[in-house]
Amino acid sequence: MSSDNLPEKTPGERAVATEEPTPDPGLPAHEWRPTDVSPRAERRAERQVAGLFGLAILGSIGFIVSYVVFGVGDNPDTIANLGASNLMLGLCLAVTLLGMGAGMIQWARKLMGDHEIVEMRHTASSSQEDRQAAVAILQTGLEESGLARRPLIRNTLLAAGGVLGVLPIIMLRDLGPLPGDKLDHTLWDLNTWTPEMQAWWQTQNRTVQRVVRDVVGTPIKVTDLVVGDLVNAEPEVMFASDDTTQEALVEGTDLLVAKSKAAVVLHRMLPGDIVSTQTRNCSVYGIVCYSKICTHVGCPISLNERTTHHLLCPCHQSTFDLTDSGRVLFGPAARALPQLELTVDDEGYLAAKGDFTEPVGPSFWERG
């Protein structure tokens, strides 16, 4: 029939004829991987994964060997040795992590279960049935990963992970020795002084060490402080006139380290404001003395609330009560400030009877 003889379509019929058909909302046909259909390809992929895990093992072993051969930590002053050791340690660690990561990716892409899953949205709180189904899915995933039936991959993965876990233990050596009892003693303890320091002390003809102002080293009398005052102070030995004696304060200890450990703050309040019996026994005329080092991470404390006698650390806002043995009132600090027992010498100057009541500085693992 000629098109000229066909009846003309209405506008509505022409619109229906030009509409596109509804696209197929389904997923395309699943394409199986070579390892799913070829045992030979599966074995080859398994060897590839095991080889990558083996590469990670070699990288970890190379890290340990480089650490020992270059003597990391033994020769820190040798720039060439330090550069070579850092290069080798970095390369070996990179090989280890690359082997582990690439092996896991290859394992997941070629050997683990390959399923297309559509999951409907659900409420935030799953029902007990859904939880049991999730556990079942995890169990299925574990079975499909093939750990039970692929001992070569399982064993090389465990070996690579085990050797990798040794590396942080090796690097812990660079953190240095444990503090031991070094924090238990400061320059306030005369028994820790070297023979040179003891010789200087004998020239002073005194039995107690004075508390002097920081920076200037001026001895402090009780009458120099008024209620509410906060003074940064040091042991007088830090201002010994003999420079050689200062360098020999504590054998094997840096002068600045010794100074930081012995730093204190003096604060005067009315004797009736003191709450703790221990604080009262360690004070003189309402003057108390505490370590200046915060027991959180070791920041120097200097912010004083005159009316409440609270001492605030500016780093993380730990607050200590100077009327009650330096007790922690607020913040992350785990223990009270160590206190120094004060006395007044024959000339009316403030002095320390001995060392702090407990170790100074931030809390460490030996104290919990």
C-alpha positions in Angstrom: 0.0 0.0 0.0 1.4 3.4 -0.8 2.2 5.7 2.0 0.1 8.3 0.3 -3.0 6.2 1.0 -2.4 5.8 4.8 -4.6 7.8 7.1 -3.0 10.7 8.8 -2.2 10.2 12.5 -3.4 12.6 15.1 -0.9 14.6 17.2 -1.6 12.2 20.2 -0.9 9.1 18.1 2.3 10.6 16.8 3.6 11.4 20.4 3.0 7.8 21.4 4.8 6.4 18.4 7.9 8.6 19.1 8.3 7.6 22.8 11.5 5.6 23.7 10.9 2.2 25.2 11.6 1.8 29.0 15.3 0.8 29.5 16.0 -2.5 31.1 16.7 -1.7 34.8 18.5 -5.1 35.4 22.2 -5.7 35.6 24.2 -6.9 32.6 25.1 -10.6 32.4 27.8 -11.5 34.9 31.2 -12.2 33.3 33.2 -14.8 35.0 36.9 -14.2 35.8 39.6 -16.4 34.2 40.3 -17.8 37.7 36.7 -18.8 38.1 36.7 -21.0 35.1 40.3 -22.1 34.6 42.1 -24.1 37.4 45.4 -23.2 35.7 44.7 -19.5 36.0 43.6 -20.0 39.6 46.8 -21.7 40.6 48.8 -19.0 38.8 47.0 -16.3 40.8 47.5 -18.2 44.0 51.3 -18.3 43.3 51.3 -14.5 42.5 49.6 -13.7 45.9 52.0 -15.9 47.8 54.9 -14.4 45.9 53.8 -10.9 47.0 53.5 -12.0 50.6 57.0 -13.5 50.2 58.3 -10.2 49.0 56.9 -8.6 52.1 58.7 -11.1 54.2 62.0 -10.3 52.4 61.4 -6.6 53.0 60.9 -7.1 56.7 64.1 -9.2 56.9 65.9 -6.5 55.0 64.7 -3.9 57.5 66.0 -5.9 60.4 69.4 -6.6 58.7 69.8 -2.9 57.7 69.0 -1.8 61.3 71.8 -4.1 62.6 74.3 -3.5 59.8 74.1 0.3 59.9 74.0 0.4 63.7 71.0 2.6 63.9 71.1 4.6 67.2 74.8 3.7 67.8 76.3 6.3 65.6 73.9 9.3 65.5 76.7 11.8 64.8 77.8 10.2 61.5 75.7 12.0 58.9 76.6 9.7 56.0 75.8 6.6 58.1 72.5 8.2 59.2 71.5 9.0 55.6 72.3 5.5 54.3 70.5 3.8 57.2 67.4 5.9 56.7 67.4 5.2 53.0 67.6 1.4 53.5 65.1 1.3 56.3 62.7 3.3 54.3 63.1 1.2 51.2 62.8 -2.1 53.1 59.7 -0.9 54.9 58.1 0.3 51.6 58.8 -3.1 50.0 57.1 -4.8 53.0 54.0 -2.7 52.9 53.8 -2.8 49.1 54.0 -6.6 49.1 51.4 -6.9 51.8 49.0 -4.4 50.2 49.4 -5.7 46.6 49.1 -9.3 47.7 45.8 -8.6 49.5 44.4 -6.7 46.5 45.4 -9.4 44.1 43.9 -12.0 46.4 40.6 -10.1 46.6 40.4 -9.4 42.8 41.2 -12.9 41.5 40.5 -15.5 44.1 37.8 -14.4 46.6 34.1 -14.8 45.9 32.9 -12.7 43.0 29.2 -12.0 43.5 27.0 -9.0 42.6 24.9 -8.1 45.5 21.9 -5.7 45.8 21.1 -4.6 49.4 18.0 -2.6 50.3 18.3 0.2 52.8 17.3 -0.6 56.3 16.9 1.2 59.6 20.0 2.0 61.7 19.2 -0.6 64.3 19.1 -4.1 62.7 16.8 -6.8 63.9 18.2 -10.0 65.5 17.5 -11.9 62.3 19.5 -9.4 60.3 22.4 -9.7 62.7 22.4 -13.4 62.4 22.2 -13.1 58.6 25.2 -10.7 58.7 27.2 -13.2 60.7 26.2 -15.9 58.2 27.4 -13.6 55.4 30.7 -13.1 57.1 31.1 -16.8 57.6 30.3 -17.3 53.9 32.9 -14.7 53.0 35.5 -16.4 55.1 34.7 -19.7 53.4 34.8 -18.1 50.0 38.2 -16.4 50.7 39.6 -19.9 50.6 41.8 -19.6 53.7 40.9 -23.1 54.8 41.7 -24.7 51.4 44.5 -22.4 50.3 47.3 -23.2 52.9 50.0 -21.6 50.7 48.3 -18.1 50.9 47.3 -18.5 54.5 50.8 -19.5 55.7 52.6 -16.8 53.7 50.1 -14.2 54.9 50.6 -15.2 58.5 54.4 -15.2 58.1 54.4 -11.8 56.4 52.1 -10.3 59.1 54.2 -11.9 61.9 57.5 -10.6 60.6 55.9 -7.1 60.0 54.9 -7.1 63.6 58.5 -7.4 64.7 59.5 -4.1 63.0 57.9 -1.8 65.6 59.6 -3.8 68.3 62.9 -3.3 66.6 62.3 0.5 66.3 61.4 0.8 70.0 65.1 0.6 70.7 65.5 4.1 69.3 63.2 5.5 72.1 66.2 5.0 74.5 66.4 3.3 77.8 63.6 3.3 80.4 63.6 6.2 82.8 64.3 3.8 85.8 64.7 5.9 88.9 66.0 9.1 87.1 62.7 10.9 87.8 62.8 9.9 91.5 65.7 12.2 92.2 66.4 15.9 91.3 69.0 18.5 92.3 67.1 19.0 95.5 68.6 15.7 96.7 72.2 16.4 97.8 73.0 12.7 97.7 72.8 12.6 93.8 75.5 15.2 93.5 79.0 14.4 92.0 82.1 14.7 94.2 82.9 18.1 92.5 79.4 19.3 93.5 79.8 18.0 97.0 83.1 19.9 97.3 81.4 23.1 96.3 78.6 22.5 98.8 81.1 22.2 101.7 82.2 25.7 101.0 78.7 27.0 101.8 78.7 25.8 105.4 75.0 25.0 105.4 72.9 21.8 105.8 69.9 22.8 103.6 69.8 24.2 100.0 68.1 27.5 99.4 65.2 28.2 97.1 66.2 31.0 94.7 64.4 33.0 92.1 64.5 31.7 88.5 66.8 33.5 86.0 68.4 35.8 88.6 69.2 33.3 91.4 68.3 35.6 94.3 67.6 33.9 97.6 64.0 34.4 98.9 63.0 35.4 102.4 59.6 34.8 103.9 59.0 38.5 104.0 59.6 38.8 100.2 56.2 37.1 99.5 52.7 38.4 100.1 49.5 36.3 100.1 48.6 35.4 96.5 52.1 35.7 95.1 53.4 33.0 92.7 57.2 32.8 92.2 59.2 30.6 89.8 62.2 29.2 91.5 65.2 26.8 91.2 67.7 25.2 93.6 70.6 27.5 94.4 73.1 25.0 93.0 71.9 26.1 89.5 73.6 29.4 90.2 76.9 28.2 91.5 79.7 30.7 90.7 81.9 27.9 89.4 80.9 27.1 85.8 82.9 23.9 85.9 80.9 22.8 89.0 77.6 23.6 87.1 78.6 21.3 84.3 79.3 18.5 86.8 76.0 18.7 88.6 74.9 15.2 88.0 77.2 12.9 86.1 75.9 11.9 82.7 73.0 14.4 82.9 72.5 17.5 80.8 72.5 20.8 82.7 69.2 21.9 81.2 67.5 18.6 81.8 68.6 18.8 85.5 67.3 22.3 85.7 63.9 21.4 84.2 63.4 18.5 86.7 64.2 20.7 89.7 62.0 23.7 88.6 59.4 24.7 91.3 56.8 27.3 92.0 56.3 29.0 95.4 52.9 30.3 96.4 51.9 32.0 99.6 48.4 31.8 101.2 46.9 32.3 104.6 47.9 29.3 106.8 44.2 28.8 107.5 43.5 28.2 103.8 45.6 25.0 103.7 43.4 22.0 103.7 45.7 19.0 103.6 47.8 18.0 106.7 50.7 17.0 104.4 50.6 20.4 102.7 50.6 22.1 106.1 53.6 20.0 107.3 55.6 20.9 104.1 54.8 24.6 104.3 56.2 27.5 106.3 54.1 30.6 107.1 51.5 29.6 104.5 54.2 29.3 101.7 54.0 26.1 99.7 56.4 24.7 97.0 55.4 22.4 94.2 57.0 21.0 91.0 56.5 23.3 88.1 56.2 20.4 85.7 52.6 19.2 84.9 52.0 15.5 85.6 50.1 15.2 82.3 52.7 15.6 79.5 55.3 17.8 81.3 54.3 21.3 80.3 55.5 24.1 82.6 52.7 25.4 84.9 52.5 29.2 85.6 48.8 30.3 85.6 47.7 31.0 89.2 44.3 31.9 90.5 45.1 34.0 93.5 41.8 33.7 95.4 41.2 30.0 95.0 44.9 28.9 95.1 44.4 26.8 92.0 47.3 26.3 89.5 46.4 25.9 85.9 48.4 24.2 83.1 48.2 26.3 79.9 48.6 23.3 77.6 45.6 21.1 78.4 43.9 23.0 81.3 44.8 20.5 84.1 44.0 22.3 87.4 45.7 21.6 90.7 44.7 22.6 94.2 47.7 24.0 96.0 45.9 23.9 99.4 45.4 20.2 99.2 48.7 18.5 98.3 48.5 19.6 94.6 45.4 17.4 94.0 44.0 17.3 90.5 40.7 19.3 90.2 40.2 19.2 86.5 41.8 18.1 83.3 43.7 15.0 81.9 46.5 15.0 84.5 46.6 11.6 86.3 48.2 12.5 89.6 48.9 15.4 92.0 51.9 17.7 91.7 54.9 16.6 93.7 55.5 18.8 96.7 58.8 20.0 98.2 59.1 20.3 102.0 60.2 23.8 103.0 62.1 25.3 106.0 63.8 28.5 106.9 67.6 28.6 107.3 69.5 30.5 110.0 69.6 33.6 107.9 65.8 33.7 107.2 65.9 32.3 103.7 63.5 29.7 102.3 65.2 26.3 101.8 64.3 22.7 101.0 64.6 20.0 103.5 65.1 17.4 100.8 63.8 16.1 97.5 60.2 15.9 96.2 57.7 13.6 97.9 57.4 11.6 94.6 58.8 11.5 91.1 58.4 14.7 89.0 57.2 15.0 85.4 54.4 13.4 83.5 52.9 10.0 84.5 54.7 7.1 82.9 54.0 3.4 82.5 55.8 2.3 85.7 53.3 4.4 87.8 50.2 3.4 85.8 
